[in-house]
Amino acid sequence: MAEATELASAASSRDPRIGLRAVAALRKLLEQLESVQVRHARNQGWSWQEIAAELGVSRQAVHKKHGRS
C-alpha cells in the first residue's frame, strides 16, 4: 500500500512529467487490483451482474474485460 500512497502523492506534483508518470502507474495498479478482485468474486460464485453492479459498469463490459481471466 505504501507504493499506492506514494504514487497518489506524486500524481499531484506540479511537475507534469512526475504527475503523468504517477497517473499511468496508478492506472496500471488499479487494473491489476480490479482483475484480482474480479477473479476472487468469480471464484466465490459471483455472477457477472453482481460484479458489474459493484464496479458501476454493465454486465457486458465487465464480462468483455475479464471473461477470459
PDB file of N, CA, C, O and CB in Angstrom:
ATOM      1  N   MET A   1       0.800  -1.196   0.000  1.00  0.00           N
ATOM      2  CA  MET A   1       0.000   0.000   0.000  1.00  0.00           C
ATOM      3  C   MET A   1       0.845   1.264   0.000  1.00  0.00           C
ATOM      4  O   MET A   1       0.383   2.314  -0.446  1.00  0.00           O
ATOM      5  CB  MET A   1      -0.911  -0.004   1.178  1.00  0.00           C
ATOM      6  N   ALA A   2       2.054   1.180   0.484  1.00  0.00           N
ATOM      7  CA  ALA A   2       2.922   2.357   0.511  1.00  0.00           C
ATOM      8  C   ALA A   2       3.165   2.858  -0.900  1.00  0.00           C
ATOM      9  O   ALA A   2       3.229   4.066  -1.133  1.00  0.00           O
ATOM     10  CB  ALA A   2       4.259   2.036   1.203  1.00  0.00           C
ATOM     11  N   GLU A   3       3.303   1.933  -1.845  1.00  0.00           N
ATOM     12  CA  GLU A   3       3.523   2.335  -3.238  1.00  0.00           C
ATOM     13  C   GLU A   3       2.344   3.155  -3.753  1.00  0.00           C
ATOM     14  O   GLU A   3       2.541   4.179  -4.407  1.00  0.00           O
ATOM     15  CB  GLU A   3       3.740   1.098  -4.133  1.00  0.00           C
ATOM     16  N   ALA A   4       1.130   2.716  -3.467  1.00  0.00           N
ATOM     17  CA  ALA A   4      -0.053   3.442  -3.919  1.00  0.00           C
ATOM     18  C   ALA A   4      -0.112   4.823  -3.297  1.00  0.00           C
ATOM     19  O   ALA A   4      -0.472   5.790  -3.969  1.00  0.00           O
ATOM     20  CB  ALA A   4      -1.321   2.663  -3.584  1.00  0.00           C
ATOM     21  N   THR A   5       0.232   4.928  -2.043  1.00  0.00           N
ATOM     22  CA  THR A   5       0.238   6.222  -1.364  1.00  0.00           C
ATOM     23  C   THR A   5       1.272   7.149  -1.980  1.00  0.00           C
ATOM     24  O   THR A   5       1.005   8.329  -2.205  1.00  0.00           O
ATOM     25  CB  THR A   5       0.513   6.043   0.132  1.00  0.00           C
ATOM     26  N   GLU A   6       2.447   6.612  -2.249  1.00  0.00           N
ATOM     27  CA  GLU A   6       3.500   7.414  -2.879  1.00  0.00           C
ATOM     28  C   GLU A   6       3.088   7.866  -4.280  1.00  0.00           C
ATOM     29  O   GLU A   6       3.331   9.009  -4.666  1.00  0.00           O
ATOM     30  CB  GLU A   6       4.809   6.616  -2.949  1.00  0.00           C
ATOM     31  N   LEU A   7       2.468   6.967  -5.033  1.00  0.00           N
ATOM     32  CA  LEU A   7       2.020   7.314  -6.380  1.00  0.00           C
ATOM     33  C   LEU A   7       0.928   8.375  -6.339  1.00  0.00           C
ATOM     34  O   LEU A   7       0.922   9.298  -7.153  1.00  0.00           O
ATOM     35  CB  LEU A   7       1.514   6.069  -7.111  1.00  0.00           C
ATOM     36  N   ALA A   8       0.008   8.243  -5.395  1.00  0.00           N
ATOM     37  CA  ALA A   8      -1.060   9.236  -5.271  1.00  0.00           C
ATOM     38  C   ALA A   8      -0.479  10.608  -4.949  1.00  0.00           C
ATOM     39  O   ALA A   8      -0.947  11.623  -5.465  1.00  0.00           O
ATOM     40  CB  ALA A   8      -2.067   8.816  -4.185  1.00  0.00           C
ATOM     41  N   SER A   9       0.516  10.636  -4.116  1.00  0.00           N
ATOM     42  CA  SER A   9       1.171  11.891  -3.778  1.00  0.00           C
ATOM     43  C   SER A   9       1.886  12.471  -4.999  1.00  0.00           C
ATOM     44  O   SER A   9       1.792  13.667  -5.273  1.00  0.00           O
ATOM     45  CB  SER A   9       2.163  11.685  -2.623  1.00  0.00           C
ATOM     46  N   ALA A  10       2.594  11.622  -5.721  1.00  0.00           N
ATOM     47  CA  ALA A  10       3.327  12.071  -6.907  1.00  0.00           C
ATOM     48  C   ALA A  10       2.372  12.556  -8.002  1.00  0.00           C
ATOM     49  O   ALA A  10       2.722  13.434  -8.790  1.00  0.00           O
ATOM     50  CB  ALA A  10       4.211  10.936  -7.446  1.00  0.00           C
ATOM     51  N   ALA A  11       1.165  11.980  -8.047  1.00  0.00           N
ATOM     52  CA  ALA A  11       0.197  12.368  -9.073  1.00  0.00           C
ATOM     53  C   ALA A  11      -0.229  13.826  -8.937  1.00  0.00           C
ATOM     54  O   ALA A  11      -0.715  14.422  -9.898  1.00  0.00           O
ATOM     55  CB  ALA A  11      -1.025  11.468  -9.005  1.00  0.00           C
ATOM     56  N   SER A  12      -0.051  14.396  -7.763  1.00  0.00           N
ATOM     57  CA  SER A  12      -0.428  15.795  -7.572  1.00  0.00           C
ATOM     58  C   SER A  12       0.776  16.740  -7.706  1.00  0.00           C
ATOM     59  O   SER A  12       0.691  17.921  -7.371  1.00  0.00           O
ATOM     60  CB  SER A  12      -1.078  15.973  -6.204  1.00  0.00           C
ATOM     61  N   SER A  13       1.884  16.203  -8.196  1.00  0.00           N
ATOM     62  CA  SER A  13       3.090  17.010  -8.378  1.00  0.00           C
ATOM     63  C   SER A  13       2.842  18.171  -9.337  1.00  0.00           C
ATOM     64  O   SER A  13       2.048  18.058 -10.271  1.00  0.00           O
ATOM     65  CB  SER A  13       4.237  16.139  -8.896  1.00  0.00           C
ATOM     66  N   ARG A  14       3.509  19.254  -9.104  1.00  0.00           N
ATOM     67  CA  ARG A  14       3.414  20.405 -10.009  1.00  0.00           C
ATOM     68  C   ARG A  14       4.257  20.171 -11.267  1.00  0.00           C
ATOM     69  O   ARG A  14       4.124  20.901 -12.250  1.00  0.00           O
ATOM     70  CB  ARG A  14       3.873  21.700  -9.291  1.00  0.00           C
ATOM     71  N   ASP A  15       5.113  19.163 -11.235  1.00  0.00           N
ATOM     72  CA  ASP A  15       5.906  18.789 -12.413  1.00  0.00           C
ATOM     73  C   ASP A  15       5.074  17.797 -13.237  1.00  0.00           C
ATOM     74  O   ASP A  15       4.847  16.671 -12.793  1.00  0.00           O
ATOM     75  CB  ASP A  15       7.309  18.161 -11.997  1.00  0.00           C
ATOM     76  N   PRO A  16       4.622  18.196 -14.418  1.00  0.00           N
ATOM     77  CA  PRO A  16       3.765  17.315 -15.215  1.00  0.00           C
ATOM     78  C   PRO A  16       4.402  15.959 -15.528  1.00  0.00           C
ATOM     79  O   PRO A  16       3.698  14.951 -15.588  1.00  0.00           O
ATOM     80  CB  PRO A  16       3.403  17.998 -16.501  1.00  0.00           C
ATOM     81  N   ARG A  17       5.702  15.922 -15.725  1.00  0.00           N
ATOM     82  CA  ARG A  17       6.358  14.650 -16.032  1.00  0.00           C
ATOM     83  C   ARG A  17       6.183  13.670 -14.874  1.00  0.00           C
ATOM     84  O   ARG A  17       5.860  12.502 -15.090  1.00  0.00           O
ATOM     85  CB  ARG A  17       7.860  14.869 -16.328  1.00  0.00           C
ATOM     86  N   ILE A  18       6.394  14.137 -13.665  1.00  0.00           N
ATOM     87  CA  ILE A  18       6.229  13.290 -12.474  1.00  0.00           C
ATOM     88  C   ILE A  18       4.764  12.912 -12.297  1.00  0.00           C
ATOM     89  O   ILE A  18       4.436  11.749 -12.065  1.00  0.00           O
ATOM     90  CB  ILE A  18       6.752  14.014 -11.206  1.00  0.00           C
ATOM     91  N   GLY A  19       3.887  13.910 -12.410  1.00  0.00           N
ATOM     92  CA  GLY A  19       2.456  13.665 -12.228  1.00  0.00           C
ATOM     93  C   GLY A  19       1.896  12.677 -13.226  1.00  0.00           C
ATOM     94  O   GLY A  19       1.155  11.767 -12.852  1.00  0.00           O
ATOM     95  N   LEU A  20       2.238  12.843 -14.487  1.00  0.00           N
ATOM     96  CA  LEU A  20       1.705  11.956 -15.519  1.00  0.00           C
ATOM     97  C   LEU A  20       2.248  10.537 -15.387  1.00  0.00           C
ATOM     98  O   LEU A  20       1.516   9.571 -15.603  1.00  0.00           O
ATOM     99  CB  LEU A  20       2.031  12.505 -16.897  1.00  0.00           C
ATOM    100  N   ARG A  21       3.504  10.408 -15.039  1.00  0.00           N
ATOM    101  CA  ARG A  21       4.065   9.058 -14.818  1.00  0.00           C
ATOM    102  C   ARG A  21       3.354   8.383 -13.654  1.00  0.00           C
ATOM    103  O   ARG A  21       3.065   7.188 -13.705  1.00  0.00           O
ATOM    104  CB  ARG A  21       5.597   9.129 -14.542  1.00  0.00           C
ATOM    105  N   ALA A  22       3.072   9.151 -12.606  1.00  0.00           N
ATOM    106  CA  ALA A  22       2.371   8.587 -11.447  1.00  0.00           C
ATOM    107  C   ALA A  22       0.951   8.172 -11.822  1.00  0.00           C
ATOM    108  O   ALA A  22       0.483   7.115 -11.399  1.00  0.00           O
ATOM    109  CB  ALA A  22       2.338   9.603 -10.289  1.00  0.00           C
ATOM    110  N   VAL A  23       0.270   8.989 -12.606  1.00  0.00           N
ATOM    111  CA  VAL A  23      -1.082   8.652 -13.052  1.00  0.00           C
ATOM    112  C   VAL A  23      -1.061   7.355 -13.858  1.00  0.00           C
ATOM    113  O   VAL A  23      -1.910   6.486 -13.658  1.00  0.00           O
ATOM    114  CB  VAL A  23      -1.682   9.802 -13.894  1.00  0.00           C
ATOM    115  N   ALA A  24      -0.106   7.224 -14.759  1.00  0.00           N
ATOM    116  CA  ALA A  24       0.000   5.998 -15.566  1.00  0.00           C
ATOM    117  C   ALA A  24       0.258   4.781 -14.682  1.00  0.00           C
ATOM    118  O   ALA A  24      -0.322   3.718 -14.903  1.00  0.00           O
ATOM    119  CB  ALA A  24       1.124   6.135 -16.613  1.00  0.00           C
ATOM    120  N   ALA A  25       1.118   4.931 -13.693  1.00  0.00           N
ATOM    121  CA  ALA A  25       1.416   3.820 -12.776  1.00  0.00           C
ATOM    122  C   ALA A  25       0.201   3.474 -11.931  1.00  0.00           C
ATOM    123  O   ALA A  25      -0.067   2.298 -11.685  1.00  0.00           O
ATOM    124  CB  ALA A  25       2.604   4.171 -11.864  1.00  0.00           C
ATOM    125  N   LEU A  26      -0.537   4.483 -11.485  1.00  0.00           N
ATOM    126  CA  LEU A  26      -1.761   4.230 -10.716  1.00  0.00           C
ATOM    127  C   LEU A  26      -2.803   3.506 -11.565  1.00  0.00           C
ATOM    128  O   LEU A  26      -3.485   2.602 -11.081  1.00  0.00           O
ATOM    129  CB  LEU A  26      -2.344   5.549 -10.183  1.00  0.00           C
ATOM    130  N   ARG A  27      -2.923   3.905 -12.830  1.00  0.00           N
ATOM    131  CA  ARG A  27      -3.868   3.247 -13.738  1.00  0.00           C
ATOM    132  C   ARG A  27      -3.522   1.763 -13.874  1.00  0.00           C
ATOM    133  O   ARG A  27      -4.407   0.908 -13.824  1.00  0.00           O
ATOM    134  CB  ARG A  27      -3.859   3.933 -15.131  1.00  0.00           C
ATOM    135  N   LYS A  28      -2.237   1.461 -14.044  1.00  0.00           N
ATOM    136  CA  LYS A  28      -1.803   0.072 -14.179  1.00  0.00           C
ATOM    137  C   LYS A  28      -2.089  -0.707 -12.897  1.00  0.00           C
ATOM    138  O   LYS A  28      -2.575  -1.837 -12.947  1.00  0.00           O
ATOM    139  CB  LYS A  28      -0.302   0.006 -14.520  1.00  0.00           C
ATOM    140  N   LEU A  29      -1.787  -0.102 -11.753  1.00  0.00           N
ATOM    141  CA  LEU A  29      -2.040  -0.751 -10.463  1.00  0.00           C
ATOM    142  C   LEU A  29      -3.531  -1.006 -10.270  1.00  0.00           C
ATOM    143  O   LEU A  29      -3.920  -2.080  -9.809  1.00  0.00           O
ATOM    144  CB  LEU A  29      -1.497   0.111  -9.309  1.00  0.00           C
ATOM    145  N   LEU A  30      -4.358  -0.042 -10.615  1.00  0.00           N
ATOM    146  CA  LEU A  30      -5.799  -0.184 -10.482  1.00  0.00           C
ATOM    147  C   LEU A  30      -6.329  -1.325 -11.346  1.00  0.00           C
ATOM    148  O   LEU A  30      -7.172  -2.104 -10.902  1.00  0.00           O
ATOM    149  CB  LEU A  30      -6.490   1.118 -10.854  1.00  0.00           C
ATOM    150  N   GLU A  31      -5.837  -1.421 -12.571  1.00  0.00           N
ATOM    151  CA  GLU A  31      -6.251  -2.513 -13.457  1.00  0.00           C
ATOM    152  C   GLU A  31      -5.878  -3.875 -12.863  1.00  0.00           C
ATOM    153  O   GLU A  31      -6.662  -4.822 -12.930  1.00  0.00           O
ATOM    154  CB  GLU A  31      -5.607  -2.347 -14.847  1.00  0.00           C
ATOM    155  N   GLN A  32      -4.695  -3.966 -12.291  1.00  0.00           N
ATOM    156  CA  GLN A  32      -4.256  -5.219 -11.668  1.00  0.00           C
ATOM    157  C   GLN A  32      -5.133  -5.566 -10.471  1.00  0.00           C
ATOM    158  O   GLN A  32      -5.539  -6.717 -10.309  1.00  0.00           O
ATOM    159  CB  GLN A  32      -2.784  -5.118 -11.233  1.00  0.00           C
ATOM    160  N   LEU A  33      -5.425  -4.577  -9.635  1.00  0.00           N
ATOM    161  CA  LEU A  33      -6.269  -4.805  -8.465  1.00  0.00           C
ATOM    162  C   LEU A  33      -7.679  -5.226  -8.870  1.00  0.00           C
ATOM    163  O   LEU A  33      -8.267  -6.114  -8.253  1.00  0.00           O
ATOM    164  CB  LEU A  33      -6.327  -3.548  -7.601  1.00  0.00           C
ATOM    165  N   GLU A  34      -8.220  -4.584  -9.910  1.00  0.00           N
ATOM    166  CA  GLU A  34      -9.551  -4.950 -10.382  1.00  0.00           C
ATOM    167  C   GLU A  34      -9.568  -6.400 -10.858  1.00  0.00           C
ATOM    168  O   GLU A  34     -10.492  -7.144 -10.533  1.00  0.00           O
ATOM    169  CB  GLU A  34     -10.001  -4.009 -11.514  1.00  0.00           C
ATOM    170  N   SER A  35      -8.573  -6.803 -11.613  1.00  0.00           N
ATOM    171  CA  SER A  35      -8.508  -8.184 -12.108  1.00  0.00           C
ATOM    172  C   SER A  35      -8.456  -9.182 -10.960  1.00  0.00           C
ATOM    173  O   SER A  35      -9.131 -10.211 -10.997  1.00  0.00           O
ATOM    174  CB  SER A  35      -7.289  -8.370 -13.015  1.00  0.00           C
ATOM    175  N   VAL A  36      -7.666  -8.887  -9.956  1.00  0.00           N
ATOM    176  CA  VAL A  36      -7.560  -9.776  -8.792  1.00  0.00           C
ATOM    177  C   VAL A  36      -8.914  -9.904  -8.098  1.00  0.00           C
ATOM    178  O   VAL A  36      -9.337 -11.009  -7.759  1.00  0.00           O
ATOM    179  CB  VAL A  36      -6.494  -9.249  -7.797  1.00  0.00           C
ATOM    180  N   GLN A  37      -9.593  -8.780  -7.887  1.00  0.00           N
ATOM    181  CA  GLN A  37     -10.862  -8.820  -7.171  1.00  0.00           C
ATOM    182  C   GLN A  37     -11.970  -9.478  -7.989  1.00  0.00           C
ATOM    183  O   GLN A  37     -12.818 -10.174  -7.430  1.00  0.00           O
ATOM    184  CB  GLN A  37     -11.277  -7.420  -6.782  1.00  0.00           C
ATOM    185  N   VAL A  38     -11.973  -9.269  -9.298  1.00  0.00           N
ATOM    186  CA  VAL A  38     -12.951  -9.952 -10.147  1.00  0.00           C
ATOM    187  C   VAL A  38     -12.718 -11.459 -10.087  1.00  0.00           C
ATOM    188  O   VAL A  38     -13.667 -12.236  -9.983  1.00  0.00           O
ATOM    189  CB  VAL A  38     -12.864  -9.445 -11.614  1.00  0.00           C
ATOM    190  N   ARG A  39     -11.466 -11.860 -10.152  1.00  0.00           N
ATOM    191  CA  ARG A  39     -11.142 -13.292 -10.063  1.00  0.00           C
ATOM    192  C   ARG A  39     -11.607 -13.873  -8.729  1.00  0.00           C
ATOM    193  O   ARG A  39     -12.171 -14.967  -8.691  1.00  0.00           O
ATOM    194  CB  ARG A  39      -9.625 -13.515 -10.235  1.00  0.00           C
ATOM    195  N   HIS A  40     -11.372 -13.139  -7.629  1.00  0.00           N
ATOM    196  CA  HIS A  40     -11.837 -13.595  -6.305  1.00  0.00           C
ATOM    197  C   HIS A  40     -13.361 -13.750  -6.296  1.00  0.00           C
ATOM    198  O   HIS A  40     -13.894 -14.748  -5.810  1.00  0.00           O
ATOM    199  CB  HIS A  40     -11.394 -12.595  -5.195  1.00  0.00           C
ATOM    200  N   ALA A  41     -14.046 -12.750  -6.840  1.00  0.00           N
ATOM    201  CA  ALA A  41     -15.505 -12.792  -6.858  1.00  0.00           C
ATOM    202  C   ALA A  41     -16.008 -13.976  -7.681  1.00  0.00           C
ATOM    203  O   ALA A  41     -16.921 -14.681  -7.253  1.00  0.00           O
ATOM    204  CB  ALA A  41     -16.070 -11.481  -7.418  1.00  0.00           C
ATOM    205  N   ARG A  42     -15.430 -14.199  -8.842  1.00  0.00           N
ATOM    206  CA  ARG A  42     -15.858 -15.325  -9.676  1.00  0.00           C
ATOM    207  C   ARG A  42     -15.577 -16.653  -8.987  1.00  0.00           C
ATOM    208  O   ARG A  42     -16.392 -17.572  -9.058  1.00  0.00           O
ATOM    209  CB  ARG A  42     -15.157 -15.283 -11.038  1.00  0.00           C
ATOM    210  N   ASN A  43     -14.428 -16.763  -8.320  1.00  0.00           N
ATOM    211  CA  ASN A  43     -14.098 -17.993  -7.597  1.00  0.00           C
ATOM    212  C   ASN A  43     -15.068 -18.259  -6.452  1.00  0.00           C
ATOM    213  O   ASN A  43     -15.248 -19.404  -6.037  1.00  0.00           O
ATOM    214  CB  ASN A  43     -12.676 -17.918  -7.060  1.00  0.00           C
ATOM    215  N   GLN A  44     -15.688 -17.202  -5.945  1.00  0.00           N
ATOM    216  CA  GLN A  44     -16.660 -17.349  -4.869  1.00  0.00           C
ATOM    217  C   GLN A  44     -18.089 -17.474  -5.392  1.00  0.00           C
ATOM    218  O   GLN A  44     -19.047 -17.474  -4.620  1.00  0.00           O
ATOM    219  CB  GLN A  44     -16.563 -16.174  -3.924  1.00  0.00           C
ATOM    220  N   GLY A  45     -18.216 -17.581  -6.710  1.00  0.00           N
ATOM    221  CA  GLY A  45     -19.514 -17.833  -7.313  1.00  0.00           C
ATOM    222  C   GLY A  45     -20.330 -16.603  -7.679  1.00  0.00           C
ATOM    223  O   GLY A  45     -21.511 -16.727  -8.003  1.00  0.00           O
ATOM    224  N   TRP A  46     -19.737 -15.435  -7.637  1.00  0.00           N
ATOM    225  CA  TRP A  46     -20.464 -14.226  -8.022  1.00  0.00           C
ATOM    226  C   TRP A  46     -20.790 -14.258  -9.506  1.00  0.00           C
ATOM    227  O   TRP A  46     -20.016 -14.773 -10.313  1.00  0.00           O
ATOM    228  CB  TRP A  46     -19.647 -12.966  -7.681  1.00  0.00           C
ATOM    229  N   SER A  47     -21.930 -13.710  -9.854  1.00  0.00           N
ATOM    230  CA  SER A  47     -22.302 -13.588 -11.266  1.00  0.00           C
ATOM    231  C   SER A  47     -21.631 -12.352 -11.858  1.00  0.00           C
ATOM    232  O   SER A  47     -21.159 -11.472 -11.138  1.00  0.00           O
ATOM    233  CB  SER A  47     -23.850 -13.506 -11.432  1.00  0.00           C
ATOM    234  N   TRP A  48     -21.602 -12.312 -13.182  1.00  0.00           N
ATOM    235  CA  TRP A  48     -21.059 -11.132 -13.852  1.00  0.00           C
ATOM    236  C   TRP A  48     -21.896  -9.901 -13.504  1.00  0.00           C
ATOM    237  O   TRP A  48     -21.367  -8.795 -13.396  1.00  0.00           O
ATOM    238  CB  TRP A  48     -21.018 -11.343 -15.384  1.00  0.00           C
ATOM    239  N   GLN A  49     -23.191 -10.099 -13.332  1.00  0.00           N
ATOM    240  CA  GLN A  49     -24.079  -8.982 -12.991  1.00  0.00           C
ATOM    241  C   GLN A  49     -23.747  -8.421 -11.606  1.00  0.00           C
ATOM    242  O   GLN A  49     -23.734  -7.204 -11.425  1.00  0.00           O
ATOM    243  CB  GLN A  49     -25.553  -9.434 -13.041  1.00  0.00           C
ATOM    244  N   GLU A  50     -23.482  -9.282 -10.636  1.00  0.00           N
ATOM    245  CA  GLU A  50     -23.124  -8.815  -9.292  1.00  0.00           C
ATOM    246  C   GLU A  50     -21.818  -8.016  -9.315  1.00  0.00           C
ATOM    247  O   GLU A  50     -21.711  -6.961  -8.691  1.00  0.00           O
ATOM    248  CB  GLU A  50     -22.994 -10.008  -8.328  1.00  0.00           C
ATOM    249  N   ILE A  51     -20.840  -8.534 -10.040  1.00  0.00           N
ATOM    250  CA  ILE A  51     -19.544  -7.851 -10.140  1.00  0.00           C
ATOM    251  C   ILE A  51     -19.731  -6.498 -10.819  1.00  0.00           C
ATOM    252  O   ILE A  51     -19.208  -5.484 -10.357  1.00  0.00           O
ATOM    253  CB  ILE A  51     -18.516  -8.717 -10.925  1.00  0.00           C
ATOM    254  N   ALA A  52     -20.476  -6.493 -11.911  1.00  0.00           N
ATOM    255  CA  ALA A  52     -20.715  -5.256 -12.652  1.00  0.00           C
ATOM    256  C   ALA A  52     -21.390  -4.209 -11.774  1.00  0.00           C
ATOM    257  O   ALA A  52     -21.045  -3.029 -11.837  1.00  0.00           O
ATOM    258  CB  ALA A  52     -21.570  -5.533 -13.888  1.00  0.00           C
ATOM    259  N   ALA A  53     -22.341  -4.632 -10.963  1.00  0.00           N
ATOM    260  CA  ALA A  53     -23.045  -3.688 -10.092  1.00  0.00           C
ATOM    261  C   ALA A  53     -22.078  -3.033  -9.112  1.00  0.00           C
ATOM    262  O   ALA A  53     -22.171  -1.831  -8.865  1.00  0.00           O
ATOM    263  CB  ALA A  53     -24.175  -4.398  -9.326  1.00  0.00           C
ATOM    264  N   GLU A  54     -21.161  -3.799  -8.556  1.00  0.00           N
ATOM    265  CA  GLU A  54     -20.188  -3.250  -7.606  1.00  0.00           C
ATOM    266  C   GLU A  54     -19.203  -2.308  -8.284  1.00  0.00           C
ATOM    267  O   GLU A  54     -18.741  -1.341  -7.678  1.00  0.00           O
ATOM    268  CB  GLU A  54     -19.429  -4.378  -6.919  1.00  0.00           C
ATOM    269  N   LEU A  55     -18.884  -2.591  -9.544  1.00  0.00           N
ATOM    270  CA  LEU A  55     -17.940  -1.742 -10.281  1.00  0.00           C
ATOM    271  C   LEU A  55     -18.619  -0.551 -10.959  1.00  0.00           C
ATOM    272  O   LEU A  55     -17.947   0.364 -11.436  1.00  0.00           O
ATOM    273  CB  LEU A  55     -17.214  -2.568 -11.324  1.00  0.00           C
ATOM    274  N   GLY A  56     -19.952  -0.568 -10.998  1.00  0.00           N
ATOM    275  CA  GLY A  56     -20.674   0.531 -11.626  1.00  0.00           C
ATOM    276  C   GLY A  56     -20.593   0.520 -13.138  1.00  0.00           C
ATOM    277  O   GLY A  56     -20.592   1.570 -13.781  1.00  0.00           O
ATOM    278  N   VAL A  57     -20.524  -0.688 -13.704  1.00  0.00           N
ATOM    279  CA  VAL A  57     -20.477  -0.838 -15.158  1.00  0.00           C
ATOM    280  C   VAL A  57     -21.517  -1.872 -15.568  1.00  0.00           C
ATOM    281  O   VAL A  57     -22.172  -2.474 -14.718  1.00  0.00           O
ATOM    282  CB  VAL A  57     -19.047  -1.256 -15.643  1.00  0.00           C
ATOM    283  N   SER A  58     -21.666  -2.076 -16.875  1.00  0.00           N
ATOM    284  CA  SER A  58     -22.619  -3.076 -17.347  1.00  0.00           C
ATOM    285  C   SER A  58     -22.027  -4.480 -17.223  1.00  0.00           C
ATOM    286  O   SER A  58     -20.811  -4.664 -17.172  1.00  0.00           O
ATOM    287  CB  SER A  58     -23.024  -2.790 -18.806  1.00  0.00           C
ATOM    288  N   ARG A  59     -22.923  -5.456 -17.178  1.00  0.00           N
ATOM    289  CA  ARG A  59     -22.500  -6.857 -17.132  1.00  0.00           C
ATOM    290  C   ARG A  59     -21.669  -7.189 -18.365  1.00  0.00           C
ATOM    291  O   ARG A  59     -20.667  -7.899 -18.278  1.00  0.00           O
ATOM    292  CB  ARG A  59     -23.725  -7.799 -17.037  1.00  0.00           C
ATOM    293  N   GLN A  60     -22.094  -6.669 -19.512  1.00  0.00           N
ATOM    294  CA  GLN A  60     -21.376  -6.932 -20.758  1.00  0.00           C
ATOM    295  C   GLN A  60     -19.962  -6.362 -20.707  1.00  0.00           C
ATOM    296  O   GLN A  60     -19.017  -7.001 -21.168  1.00  0.00           O
ATOM    297  CB  GLN A  60     -22.138  -6.342 -21.948  1.00  0.00           C
ATOM    298  N   ALA A  61     -19.817  -5.168 -20.150  1.00  0.00           N
ATOM    299  CA  ALA A  61     -18.494  -4.538 -20.080  1.00  0.00           C
ATOM    300  C   ALA A  61     -17.543  -5.332 -19.205  1.00  0.00           C
ATOM    301  O   ALA A  61     -16.390  -5.555 -19.575  1.00  0.00           O
ATOM    302  CB  ALA A  61     -18.611  -3.114 -19.553  1.00  0.00           C
ATOM    303  N   VAL A  62     -18.021  -5.758 -18.049  1.00  0.00           N
ATOM    304  CA  VAL A  62     -17.126  -6.495 -17.143  1.00  0.00           C
ATOM    305  C   VAL A  62     -16.807  -7.876 -17.708  1.00  0.00           C
ATOM    306  O   VAL A  62     -15.688  -8.365 -17.551  1.00  0.00           O
ATOM    307  CB  VAL A  62     -17.763  -6.630 -15.740  1.00  0.00           C
ATOM    308  N   HIS A  63     -17.777  -8.505 -18.361  1.00  0.00           N
ATOM    309  CA  HIS A  63     -17.519  -9.820 -18.950  1.00  0.00           C
ATOM    310  C   HIS A  63     -16.538  -9.710 -20.109  1.00  0.00           C
ATOM    311  O   HIS A  63     -15.653 -10.553 -20.259  1.00  0.00           O
ATOM    312  CB  HIS A  63     -18.828 -10.464 -19.427  1.00  0.00           C
ATOM    313  N   LYS A  64     -16.691  -8.678 -20.925  1.00  0.00           N
ATOM    314  CA  LYS A  64     -15.771  -8.481 -22.058  1.00  0.00           C
ATOM    315  C   LYS A  64     -14.338  -8.259 -21.551  1.00  0.00           C
ATOM    316  O   LYS A  64     -13.376  -8.778 -22.118  1.00  0.00           O
ATOM    317  CB  LYS A  64     -16.229  -7.271 -22.930  1.00  0.00           C
ATOM    318  N   LYS A  65     -14.223  -7.489 -20.491  1.00  0.00           N
ATOM    319  CA  LYS A  65     -12.897  -7.151 -19.961  1.00  0.00           C
ATOM    320  C   LYS A  65     -12.253  -8.304 -19.220  1.00  0.00           C
ATOM    321  O   LYS A  65     -11.042  -8.497 -19.324  1.00  0.00           O
ATOM    322  CB  LYS A  65     -12.994  -5.962 -19.043  1.00  0.00           C
ATOM    323  N   HIS A  66     -13.036  -9.082 -18.467  1.00  0.00           N
ATOM    324  CA  HIS A  66     -12.466 -10.082 -17.575  1.00  0.00           C
ATOM    325  C   HIS A  66     -12.909 -11.514 -17.886  1.00  0.00           C
ATOM    326  O   HIS A  66     -12.497 -12.447 -17.196  1.00  0.00           O
ATOM    327  CB  HIS A  66     -12.829  -9.748 -16.165  1.00  0.00           C
ATOM    328  N   GLY A  67     -13.725 -11.698 -18.893  1.00  0.00           N
ATOM    329  CA  GLY A  67     -14.284 -13.024 -19.182  1.00  0.00           C
ATOM    330  C   GLY A  67     -13.257 -14.089 -19.500  1.00  0.00           C
ATOM    331  O   GLY A  67     -13.522 -15.275 -19.307  1.00  0.00           O
ATOM    332  N   ARG A  68     -12.107 -13.697 -19.976  1.00  0.00           N
ATOM    333  CA  ARG A  68     -11.078 -14.664 -20.323  1.00  0.00           C
ATOM    334  C   ARG A  68     -10.200 -15.014 -19.125  1.00  0.00           C
ATOM    335  O   ARG A  68      -9.402 -15.949 -19.196  1.00  0.00           O
ATOM    336  CB  ARG A  68     -10.222 -14.128 -21.454  1.00  0.00           C
ATOM    337  N   SER A  69     -10.337 -14.284 -18.039  1.00  0.00           N
ATOM    338  CA  SER A  69      -9.457 -14.478 -16.867  1.00  0.00           C
ATOM    339  C   SER A  69      -9.807 -15.727 -16.107  1.00  0.00           C
ATOM    340  O   SER A  69      -9.169 -16.036 -15.100  1.00  0.00           O
ATOM    341  CB  SER A  69      -9.535 -13.284 -15.932  1.00  0.00           C
TER     342      SER A  69
END
